[in-house]
Amino acid sequence: MPMEEKKKFWRRDGESDGFGQAFVFSEDQKLDWADIFNVATLPASIRKPHLFPKLPLPFRDDLDAYSKETQTLAVKLLYLMGKALGMEAKDLEGMFEDGLQAMRMNYYPPCPQPKLVIGLNSHSDGDAITILLQVNEMEGLQIRKDGKWVPVKPLPGAFIINVGDIVEIITNGIYQSIEHRATVNAVKERISIATFFSPRIDVEIGPAPSLITQETPAMFRRITVAEHLKGYLSRELNGKAYLDAMRVRHEEPKKSQVVSIEHE
């Protein structure tokens, strides 16, 4: 769309929804090499009245249908993940019904000097689970594994599922959120759609009680989803720094002291 049309959906001060850059906290920081459109999608009550209803057709209706289908998929995946760990059903009961969903559409234009820029800085997602669609199947997503950046090759017609920070918290570190970044290239644009899914805003998250034992104590403190997302969105993207700040610091057990008694 022409810039004049994009400006109708421009991000307002203090809000994350709309067109423009994300995670901008100062005029001095380096911006990501990307155009981004954020939109809150579910529940319908969180949709911005100045934004979602004014999206052009058929995009608006397609977005509505897509958001509902991806929500169904996300809930199924989360319950299957919990079942695989042997979590008790009550640990997840009601947590993800009417959960929060938002989408971020990313356009990474070609860059004449791709090694000098980054499409999206290194980070883990603050949500529970992210469903990523690589629209034009252009390589650019990289994940950090064993200290190295590994490119993720797009598969035609397939989603990429990212584990987010909330799942790492709930599973007490068993399922670890994935640190990732987006790169750009000099030849072709890259387009992706990330759908973020989290529990309801009023839910308190923390390690599932059924996964905590004397041998494996809680690794993360408890916090509401509202507090968690507010803290995550108020910081620049920086690997898994925010999640690390949520960790409980357990003291190392003190070594028993041996008292030596000398006999005369």
C-alpha positions as CSV (number, residue, x, y, z in Angstrom):
1,M,0.0,0.0,0.0
2,P,1.1,3.6,-0.5
3,M,2.5,5.3,2.6
4,E,-0.6,7.5,2.9
5,E,-2.8,4.4,3.3
6,K,-0.4,2.9,5.8
7,K,-0.6,6.0,7.9
8,K,-4.3,5.4,8.5
9,F,-3.2,2.4,10.5
10,W,-0.2,4.0,12.2
11,R,0.8,2.9,15.7
12,R,-0.4,5.4,18.3
13,D,1.8,6.5,21.2
14,G,1.8,4.1,24.0
15,E,0.2,1.3,22.0
16,S,1.6,-1.8,20.2
17,D,-1.1,-2.2,17.7
18,G,-0.7,-0.7,14.2
19,F,1.8,-0.2,11.5
20,G,5.4,0.8,12.3
21,Q,8.5,-0.3,14.2
22,A,8.2,-2.4,17.4
23,F,10.3,-2.2,20.6
24,V,11.4,1.4,20.1
25,F,12.5,3.0,23.4
26,S,14.8,5.8,22.3
27,E,15.7,7.9,19.4
28,D,19.3,6.7,19.6
29,Q,18.8,3.0,19.3
30,K,19.2,1.1,16.0
31,L,16.0,0.0,14.4
32,D,15.3,-3.4,12.9
33,W,15.3,-3.7,9.1
34,A,11.6,-4.4,8.8
35,D,8.2,-2.9,8.5
36,I,5.8,-4.3,11.1
37,F,2.0,-4.4,11.5
38,N,0.8,-5.5,14.9
39,V,-2.8,-6.3,15.7
40,A,-4.6,-7.7,18.7
41,T,-7.0,-10.4,17.5
42,L,-8.6,-12.4,20.3
43,P,-10.7,-12.2,22.3
44,A,-12.6,-9.8,20.1
45,S,-13.1,-7.5,23.0
46,I,-9.4,-6.5,22.9
47,R,-9.5,-5.5,19.2
48,K,-8.8,-1.8,18.8
49,P,-12.0,0.0,17.6
50,H,-9.9,2.5,15.6
51,L,-8.0,-0.3,13.8
52,F,-9.5,-3.7,13.3
53,P,-13.0,-2.7,12.1
54,K,-11.4,-0.3,9.6
55,L,-9.1,-2.9,7.9
56,P,-9.9,-3.4,4.3
57,L,-11.9,-6.3,3.0
58,P,-11.4,-9.2,2.3
59,F,-8.3,-8.9,4.6
60,R,-10.4,-8.2,7.7
61,D,-12.6,-11.3,7.3
62,D,-9.7,-13.5,6.4
63,L,-7.8,-12.3,9.4
64,D,-10.8,-13.0,11.7
65,A,-11.1,-16.6,10.3
66,Y,-7.4,-17.2,10.5
67,S,-7.2,-16.0,14.1
68,K,-9.9,-18.5,15.2
69,E,-8.3,-21.4,13.5
70,T,-4.8,-20.7,14.9
71,Q,-6.3,-20.3,18.4
72,T,-7.8,-23.8,18.1
73,L,-4.5,-25.2,16.9
74,A,-2.6,-23.5,19.7
75,V,-4.8,-24.8,22.5
76,K,-4.6,-28.4,21.1
77,L,-0.8,-28.2,21.0
78,L,-0.5,-26.8,24.5
79,Y,-2.7,-29.5,26.0
80,L,-0.8,-32.2,24.1
81,M,2.5,-30.8,25.4
82,G,1.2,-30.9,29.0
83,K,0.0,-34.5,28.5
84,A,3.4,-35.5,27.2
85,L,5.0,-34.3,30.5
86,G,2.5,-36.0,32.6
87,M,1.0,-32.8,33.9
88,E,-2.3,-33.0,35.8
89,A,-5.2,-31.7,33.8
90,K,-6.1,-29.2,36.5
91,D,-2.8,-27.4,36.1
92,L,-4.0,-26.2,32.7
93,E,-7.7,-26.2,33.2
94,G,-9.3,-22.9,32.1
95,M,-6.0,-21.2,31.6
96,F,-6.1,-21.0,27.8
97,E,-9.8,-20.7,27.2
98,D,-10.5,-17.1,25.9
99,G,-6.7,-16.6,25.9
100,L,-5.0,-13.6,24.5
101,Q,-3.9,-13.6,20.8
102,A,-2.1,-11.1,18.7
103,M,-0.5,-11.1,15.3
104,R,2.6,-9.5,13.9
105,M,3.1,-9.2,10.2
106,N,6.7,-8.7,9.2
107,Y,8.0,-7.3,5.9
108,Y,11.8,-7.5,5.5
109,P,12.8,-5.7,2.4
110,P,16.0,-6.5,0.5
111,C,19.1,-4.8,1.9
112,P,22.1,-3.8,-0.2
113,Q,24.4,-4.6,2.8
114,P,22.6,-7.4,4.7
115,K,25.6,-8.1,7.0
116,L,25.3,-4.7,8.5
117,V,21.7,-4.9,9.7
118,I,19.3,-7.3,11.5
119,G,15.7,-8.0,10.5
120,L,14.7,-8.7,14.1
121,N,17.0,-8.7,17.1
122,S,17.7,-11.9,19.1
123,H,14.8,-12.7,21.6
124,S,12.5,-15.4,22.9
125,D,8.8,-14.8,22.6
126,G,7.0,-13.7,25.8
127,D,3.9,-15.6,25.0
128,A,3.1,-19.3,25.5
129,I,3.3,-20.5,22.0
130,T,3.9,-18.8,18.6
131,I,2.6,-20.1,15.3
132,L,4.8,-18.7,12.5
133,L,3.8,-18.7,8.8
134,Q,6.7,-17.9,6.5
135,V,4.5,-16.5,3.7
136,N,6.9,-16.4,0.8
137,E,9.1,-19.3,2.0
138,M,12.2,-17.1,2.1
139,E,14.9,-18.2,4.5
140,G,15.8,-15.7,7.2
141,L,14.7,-17.2,10.6
142,Q,17.6,-18.4,12.8
143,I,17.5,-20.1,16.1
144,R,20.3,-20.3,18.7
145,K,21.4,-23.9,19.4
146,D,24.5,-24.8,21.4
147,G,25.7,-21.2,21.2
148,K,25.4,-21.1,17.4
149,W,22.9,-19.5,15.0
150,V,21.2,-22.2,12.9
151,P,19.0,-21.2,9.9
152,V,15.5,-22.7,9.7
153,K,14.7,-23.8,6.2
154,P,11.0,-23.0,5.3
155,L,8.9,-26.0,4.5
156,P,6.1,-25.4,1.9
157,G,2.7,-25.3,3.5
158,A,4.0,-25.8,7.1
159,F,3.9,-23.8,10.3
160,I,6.9,-23.3,12.6
161,I,5.9,-23.6,16.2
162,N,8.0,-21.5,18.7
163,V,7.9,-22.4,22.4
164,G,7.5,-19.1,24.4
165,D,8.6,-17.9,27.8
166,I,5.2,-18.7,29.4
167,V,5.5,-22.4,28.5
168,E,9.0,-22.5,29.9
169,I,7.7,-21.0,33.2
170,I,4.7,-23.4,33.4
171,T,6.8,-26.5,32.6
172,N,9.4,-25.4,35.1
173,G,12.1,-25.2,32.4
174,I,11.5,-28.6,30.8
175,Y,10.2,-27.1,27.5
176,Q,12.6,-24.2,26.9
177,S,11.6,-21.1,25.0
178,I,13.6,-20.7,21.8
179,E,15.9,-17.8,21.2
180,H,15.7,-16.6,17.6
181,R,16.3,-13.7,15.3
182,A,15.5,-12.7,11.7
183,T,18.1,-11.9,9.1
184,V,17.7,-10.2,5.7
185,N,19.3,-10.6,2.3
186,A,20.3,-8.4,-0.6
187,V,18.1,-10.1,-3.3
188,K,14.6,-10.8,-2.1
189,E,12.1,-9.6,0.4
190,R,10.8,-11.9,3.2
191,I,7.3,-11.9,4.6
192,S,6.1,-13.7,7.7
193,I,3.1,-13.7,10.0
194,A,3.6,-14.6,13.7
195,T,0.6,-15.4,15.8
196,F,1.2,-15.2,19.5
197,F,-1.0,-17.0,22.0
198,S,-1.1,-16.5,25.8
199,P,-3.4,-17.4,28.7
200,R,-6.1,-15.0,29.8
201,I,-4.9,-11.7,31.1
202,D,-6.0,-12.3,34.7
203,V,-4.4,-15.8,35.0
204,E,-1.5,-16.3,37.4
205,I,1.4,-18.3,35.8
206,G,4.1,-20.2,37.5
207,P,5.5,-23.7,37.5
208,A,2.8,-26.4,37.4
209,P,2.3,-27.9,40.9
210,S,2.4,-31.4,39.4
211,L,5.9,-30.8,38.1
212,I,7.4,-29.5,41.3
213,T,9.1,-32.0,43.6
214,Q,11.6,-31.9,46.4
215,E,14.3,-32.7,43.8
216,T,13.0,-30.2,41.3
217,P,11.9,-27.1,43.1
218,A,10.1,-24.2,41.3
219,M,12.6,-22.4,39.0
220,F,10.4,-19.4,38.3
221,R,8.4,-17.0,40.5
222,R,4.6,-16.7,40.1
223,I,3.2,-13.7,38.3
224,T,0.0,-12.7,36.5
225,V,-0.1,-12.7,32.7
226,A,-0.8,-9.0,32.7
227,E,2.3,-8.3,34.8
228,H,4.4,-10.7,32.7
229,L,3.5,-9.2,29.3
230,K,3.8,-5.6,30.6
231,G,7.3,-6.3,31.8
232,Y,8.2,-8.1,28.5
233,L,6.9,-5.4,26.3
234,S,8.6,-2.6,28.2
235,R,12.2,-3.8,27.4
236,E,14.3,-3.9,24.3
237,L,14.7,-7.3,22.7
238,N,17.7,-8.9,24.3
239,G,17.9,-12.7,24.0
240,K,16.3,-14.3,27.1
241,A,17.2,-11.6,29.5
242,Y,13.7,-11.0,30.7
243,L,13.0,-14.7,31.4
244,D,16.2,-15.0,33.3
245,A,15.0,-12.1,35.5
246,M,12.0,-14.3,36.4
247,R,14.1,-17.1,37.8
248,V,14.1,-18.1,41.4
249,R,17.7,-18.1,42.8
250,H,18.1,-21.2,45.0
251,E,20.9,-21.2,47.5
252,E,23.4,-24.0,47.3
253,P,23.1,-26.4,50.2
254,K,25.8,-25.6,52.8
255,K,28.5,-28.2,53.1
256,S,28.5,-29.9,56.5
257,Q,31.3,-28.8,58.7
258,V,33.6,-31.4,60.0
259,V,35.0,-30.6,63.5
260,S,38.4,-32.1,64.2
261,I,39.1,-32.9,67.9
262,E,42.7,-33.3,68.8
263,H,43.5,-35.5,71.7
264,E,46.4,-34.6,73.9
